[in-house]
């Protein structure tokens, strides 16, 4: 297994730590994301996370998964 980390040093989140774990198997490769984040603005950030940030992040990762699957099915 291999992995790398994407960590925000400055930006919109109080904390953003994203691990990409890459594992080979018989069918090819499995990529697993482990994301830890803390929205900004304390209490207001937690409300925003509940209302839209969490959903938006899921949509982003779902889109990326579909894009990767489509790219590698071409080959």
GILINFEN-V256368 format. One record per backbone hydrogen bond with DSSP energy under -1.0 kcal/mol. CO is the residue of the C=O (numbers start at 1). NH is the residue of the N-H. If there is no record, write none. Layout:
CO_NH + CO_NH
This chain:
2_22 + 4_20 + 6_18 + 15_38 + 16_8 + 17_36 + 18_6 + 19_34 + 20_4 + 21_32 + 22_2 + 23_30 + 28_25 + 30_23 + 32_21 + 34_19 + 36_17 + 38_14 + 38_15 + 41_44 + 42_46 + 43_47 + 44_48 + 45_49 + 46_50 + 47_51 + 48_52 + 48_53 + 49_54 + 52_56 + 53_57 + 54_58 + 55_59 + 56_60 + 57_61 + 58_62 + 59_63 + 60_64 + 61_65 + 62_66 + 63_67 + 64_68 + 65_69 + 66_70 + 67_71 + 68_72 + 69_73
